[in-house]
């Protein structure tokens, strides 16, 4: 669908939606636990639903309730399981090692750009520990289980590979040790995983460049609250530097989410994105909204997200009056304090669509966003909240 936004100042109060990063982790841990777990959460995005579908396919139970979801343990997984991960990279990378640990045969599938995204580093280490895997891109068929031992894994490719192994190794005879061969990027996401495992009674020995995991059982806490999402709240927080007055409730300062750093980054002129890649689209928008030069670096991994986010933001901002140069691993933004308006592409990427919606508030004329339905991936209610805060837009069907 196309959304045509009339520039308006945003103001008011909203509640943060559930962090999909936290929800993924809690749902998987609950499915591996000893008894059902009630997870309090307020947002069921397409990515979260992909993880729920995979848990059901493996034999677990996921029953939505008024204030969240009740997850029942997998028990004995069915054979010849098909795990449909849709467009959720997190789901696919988490479930691949978990499936190897809990069932004999499985196929992990994806759609859209996810089938183009590589899994070679993860499939390599799984193959080296007894898992038969047919290819390095989705769909991937696996069988044969997984053995323990030492897993040598690069830390600068995807923290999600580490998370997937951390979930799987407590189920493996003898456990295992993950040894990082390069410095870890997006470390906060691994910290989130360690926090989830601790809440489910799983202990990990963390050292300098390694994670040692003994064989052990997941113990359900019975009930647990999912965090509010700093990654999606970042769009509203950034809007406040552009003249908005938005208050976001339901965020925890003690959260392990790395994207809570958004507040401290908005006024910087040089930003190292290695630990906060998901913030780059909205940081680029905020940079265009202030006067002066901002450099975003160490963001090369963004080329392998739902879109090539560096190219997407460069093209979109330039098309509506911004001045952005794309580098090999980042962006250089010469901010003028305003944008002209016009028409941009959502690139089938939820974070691009939301960043451009926020960009509209500093546009001189209307802003049209094609493919705005991409927000369903993480924040289905985004445009409802946008309207609640005073945003004005028309929806045009693309059919």
Steps between C-alpha positions, in 0.01 A plus 500: 500500500599862454477743791489871419595706805423866556781646717384562856663535840458185710413515868346283769565176686511140381606169649801317362416183311651171608857451387500238228861420590398421857182319393691268262732400782234452764277291272786268400623458857145432619456234233816325625397516868350248737147642526280768339600867526274805478674786319346844544528696173295748295627462144474207259694605192565285194848411629368393839228296331768327291671379818165388642430301182839327526442403862162352406660308212753352742219378725477779755186690593443874457163626617435874470317648800368848571826633646757286327561137415533168679777281362505125571817286468587323177540159662580248228533683170341359189714368218530665160415841643459802272587828672356794308691808613334741253728808483636472854878462500502474880256209489699311237838547667366409844298201385766334281719386797193437719347275235829312472488441875136392539401313184652255253388658174393854424476751219544870577329725245474874444354749258580829326854626558569248779567229241787717367665550838794268576515244780841356414677578829223328697461202268877449506518458877190281507647272235820474703290367790308224329210681335439408137408819311433519127572868423598839643191699394135444587326268457740282701440132575673353803514169678715298736491708817791694647798397709678697770853635510661825389325729253734755334284785374566850365352772718468765231260324262182448702443494875188298416717196420639516853153534648375198306787286629454627856138381490593161353811399698333445841303222327810332354677213676809644665407858404751707308725803487457788254835665423494830312766536231432874445369777729128483572271755336142566619614369837187627674290243316712219643462662843122483449531129426711437810243688708217287357690177565565605859129568551436141389761354733775446240849603610767603251868546585599819319867579448718714277383396155321181599171362635513165677169314520442188705218256430206608716123546517288806429284579804190711437449804726124449454435860398724763344469847349649583160691829475366807326680555171773765497567435129152608396473767769812654347290640215287702741798600713680628192189693397542705817825644361301608195239707683267228628397452862440126537513308827553125472397294801590141582875519439749363751830680559640170631419315177785316327386638164787684336267738319424684824816691404288701255471793740874551525563460127257753359727798556826338387664595171692174467323173575651151520209272404675168564301437819172670401438424129120515523514866604673617182185583296355729766841645590547591134160670498581691818832607349320644198276695738787690661752732343851368448690188400439159657707189421360152566761223470551126565155421362588273206279220637197714421541403136373152594186597690142506369641747248841649439424765761795721413392527137133529595552792739740675264257479207195596703647798682663635184172465308324734744765769525760348732873493434632151573805315371529124526835348605608136505393461863282797579350836412609862502209738556522874448194616689310813401236491773213427261392277212286585199253214480412284204483123452719223644518120499455280806735234354286233672680600821317595817779723632529692174125568496495619862808718452340671201172551683691688769685693228165636387475731801783718366380494138381817328239308302318167511700177513379181331641164616452201272487155661405638842348165601854380580453631855305180575832321536571653841243771581157439341343788695762757397270712284222476757740646756620755244140621461442493876794740538350744251637363175283559195508263204293336229529136401496411133467135404761372257256250352 
